[in-house]
Amino acid sequence: QEYLDFRKERSRMLLSRRNQLLLEFSFWNEPLPRQGPNIYELRTYKLKPGTMIEWGNNWARAIKYRQENQEAVGGFFSQIGELYVVHHLWAYRDLQSREETRNAAWRKRGWDENVYYT
């Protein structure tokens, strides 16, 4: 009964719900617990159908530019649900470190080419 009451209460708070089953990219680090506190940024990309392999190959090269500060938590793609959707999860100590880390990536030769393609 307690669970049923919880579901009823929860349904009053939700406007919509969407589920996806995701697989992690093989070139990305395995997601591991982080020492905190951290802020997390979830970036979502919707790809053109038929471009997943090409896009993944591009990011396999790009991710090396973002490994110095261990901010890359995980990269995932949809397997069930809406297809051709990619998620990147990044962790930063705070908003200042996010800005510094992202600016440092832009100064690295090659990062701009990979991001432009995306």
N, C-alpha and C positions, 0 to 999 in steps of 0.2 A: 504494500500500500504506500509505503514511504517513497518508493521509486516512482510509482504512478503519480503521486502528488508532485514530485519534483518535475516530471515530464510536463505536467499540466502547467506548472509555474514557469518553466523554461519556455514553453511555447508562447507565453505572453511577451517575452523579451525579444524573440527572434522576428526579423522581417523576412529573411530568406536564409536558405541553407544550400550549400553545394558541396559535394564530395568528389575527391579525386584519389585514385591510387597512383602513387608516384614511384619511380625507380631513380636511383642515384646515378649520375654520370660516372663512368669508370675513371675518368681523368681527374675528378675532384677528390679532395680529401674526404675520408669517412667522417661523418658528423660525430664529434665527441663532446662530452660535457665541458663547459668552460668555467674558469674561475671568474667570478663576478665581483661587482655588478657590471653588466654590459647593457648596451642598447643593441637591438637587433634590427636589421633592415632586410625586409623581404621584397625582392624585386621580381616581377612577373612579366614574362614576354609571351606574346601570342605569335607563333611562327606561321608563315605561309605553308600550306600543305605541301609535303614533298621536300622540305628544306631541313628536316631534323638532322640528318647525317652531316650535311655540309655545315650547318650551324654548329653542331657539336664539335666537328673537327676544328673549326675556327676558335671556339672557346677552349679547346684542349691546348692551343697555343697561347691564348690570352691569359689563362689563369696563372701562368708562371709569373706574370707581372704583379700579381696581387697576393703573393705568399709571404712576403717579408714580415709583415706584422701579424700573421696568422688570423687575419680577419675573415678569410673564406671559411664558412661553416659547412655549407653543402650546396650542391647543385642537383636539381631533380627535374625529371620530365614526366609528363602525364602518360600513364599506361591505360587507365580506364577512367572514363569521364570525358571531359572536354579534351580532345587530342590536340597535339601541336602546341602545348603550353609548357613553358619552362619556368622554373623558379630558382632564384639564387638567394641564399641566406648568408648574410654577412654579420659579423659581431665587431663592435667597437667599444672601447672603454667609456667614451663619452662623445658628444657631438664635435668637440674640438679634434679629437683623434680621428674621427670619421673624415672631417674636412682635410686634415693633414695627409691622411693615407690616400684619399682619392686624388688630391693635388699631386702627390708624389708619383702616383701611377701615370698621370698625364705627362709628367716630365720624362718618362721612360720611352725610349725609341721603340716603336712598334705597338704600344698600347693604343694609340689613336687609330691606327689602321684596323685593329680588331674591333674596337668599339664602333667605329664608323660602319663597319659591315653589319653589326648588330642593329 
